[in-house]
Amino acid sequence: MLDRMLADALEGFTVIEDDNGSVGQILAKQMGGYAESAGKIVGFFPLNQGDSLGLGSEPTGIHRSADEDPSRGGRASLGSQLSATGERYLVLDNVDYDLLIVDGISAYLFDKTPREVVDLVRRIVRLTEQKKSFIVTIEEALLGVRTAAYIKARADSVIIVKTDVSGDRVTRALQLQKMRGSVPADRLIKFTLDESGIQVDTREFLG
């Protein structure tokens, strides 16, 4: 059921906002599984604590590499590029994937200037125009309201993970704030977590 709800978010630039972090990561990987099932090359690229990226870094968790698909011409790697200010940026242009899941970008951008944030987001948007797709997980509390709002404004789809704690009960729901090529849901989608991932609670939608 969730795969059908999020099908449009597998194309273009999708942002998952989750201030607790872990659920957003689970959702992003689950969406990567949906894309893989559709025959796409999927990569998972974690950014750790804002470290600059060294030359030759590459995504992990590639479900089906270009090395196994000669028609793709081999797999390139992620690398870095020095800008005019000497900061390292992601170089994504030559990576052989259909969908790249980027986790931890909030920590990576924590000490970056607004100009550097804009440059990175523009690179991602430009690549979506070349039929590449991205799922990026963010934490507004770490990025700041203004930076998070800018990233979400440039995204094609925005999914917000909402968590409500009442006593010993935790209620979780997804808000499809923006969805590429379709009208967003007009209500929150309640879900549960189990060993197989995120499952829509079909008994109830939160209005």
N, C-alpha and C positions, 0 to 999 in steps of 0.2 A: 504493500500500500504506500509506504513512504517513498519507494523508488518512483512511483508514478507522480506523487506530489512534487518531487524535487527534480524531475526529469529536465525541466528547462534550465535549472541551475547548474547543470553539467556542461553548459556551453557558455563561453564568454568569461567574464570576470565576476566571481562570486565571493562575497565576504560573509563569513560566519562570525558573529560577535558573541562572545561568552566571557564574562568577567571572572568565571571560575576556571576557565581554560580547558579542563580535561574533557568536558562533555563536547565542546566544540571540536576538539581533536578527534574524538570518537566519531562524531558525525561526519567530519571531513573524510576520514578514512573509509567510512561506510559508503559515502558518495563515490569515492574512488573505486570501490568494489562494483558499484552499479555501472560506472563507466567502463571498467574492465570487462564486465559481462557483455557490454555492447561492442566489444572488440577494440577498444581504445588502448593506447599505450599510456600508462599512468605512472607518475613518479611522485614520491613523497620527499620533501626537502625541509628538514628542521633547521631553523636558525637558533643558535644557542647564545642567550645572554648578550646579544648585541655585538658579538665578535665580528670583526671584518672577515670577509670571505677570501680564503687563499686561492691561488691559481690551481685549477684542476679539480676543485670541489665538484661533486655531482650528486644528483638525487639518489636517495636510497629507496628500496622497496619498489623498484621498477617491476611491474607485474609481467610485462612482456617486452624485452629489450629489442632495440633495433638490430643488435648482433644476431638475434634469432629470426630476424625478418630482413633478408638481404635487399628487398625492394626499397627499404628505408635508407639504404646506403651507409649503415653504421651509426653508432651512437656517439654524439658529441658530449662534451661535459660542460657543467656550469663553471664559470670562472669569475674573475674580477677585473675591474677596469678603473684606472685612476682618473678622476674627474679633474677639472681645473683647480679645485680646492684640495686635492690630494686624498679625498675620501674614496674608499672602495665601494663599488656598487655591484649589484648582481648583473651579470651578463647572461641573458636568457636566450638570446636570439638563435644560437646554434644548437640548442639542446633538442634531442630527438624525442619528443613526447607529444601526446595530444592534450593531456591534462596534467598539470603540475599542482600538487597540494603543498602550500608553503605554510609551515607552522612556526610560531615564535617570532613573527615579524614585529610584534609590539615591542619586545625587548630589543630587537635589532634597531628599531627606529627611535628608541628612547632618547638617545643623546644626539640625534640628527637634527639639522636645521629644517625649517619649513621648506626651503628650496630643495633640499636633498630628498625630503618626503615626496614632494611634487615630482621630482625627476624620476624616482623609482616607480611611482604610480603611473606616470605617463608611459614609461617603458612597458609596463604590463598592459595598459590599455592599447598601446600600439600593436603589441603582439596578438591581442585578441582580434584585431582587425585582419591579422594574417592567419586566422583560424586556429590559433592556440587558445587553450582554456586554462584558467587558474581558479583554485579555491584557496582563499587566504583566511586564516583565523586571526582575529584581533581581540584585544582586551581594552575597552575604552578607559578603564581606570588607570591603565599604564600609559596609554598613548596620550590621553587628554581628550576632552570633548571636541575641541576644534579640529585636531588632526583626524580623529576617528570619523567625524562628520564629513570631512573632505574625502577620505578613502571610500566611505559608503556612498557618497554622492557620485563618485566616478564608477562605481561598480554597476554591473548589469543586474545582479541579484543580491539581496541582503537578507540573511537569515539570522534572527536573534534568538539565542537560547535564554529562556527565562527560568529562574529557580526561585521557588518560594518555600521558606522553612517555617513551619508552624508547629511548635512543640517538638515531638519526635517524628514528625511527618514531613517529607520533602516532596513537593510537587514540581514537576518540570514540564515545560511547554515550549514549542517553537512558534515564533512569530515570523511569518513570511512577509517582511516589510516591503520588499520589492522583488519581482520575479521577471526574468528576461522573457519577453514575448508573450506574457500572459498577465491576467489580472491577479494580484495577490489575494490570498485567502482573507476572508473578512472576520476570521476568528482565530484564536490561539489553538494550536494543535497539541493536545496533551500526549505525553509519551512516557514510557517506562524504559529502564535500563536492565538488561540481563546479559548473560554470557555471550549471546549472539549479537549484542549491540543495542541500538535504539529501536524500540517497537512502538508504533502508534497505538494509543489506548482507544480502541474503537468503541468503547462503551460511553465515551464522553468527550465532547469538545468544549473547551472553555470559551464562553462567550464574552 
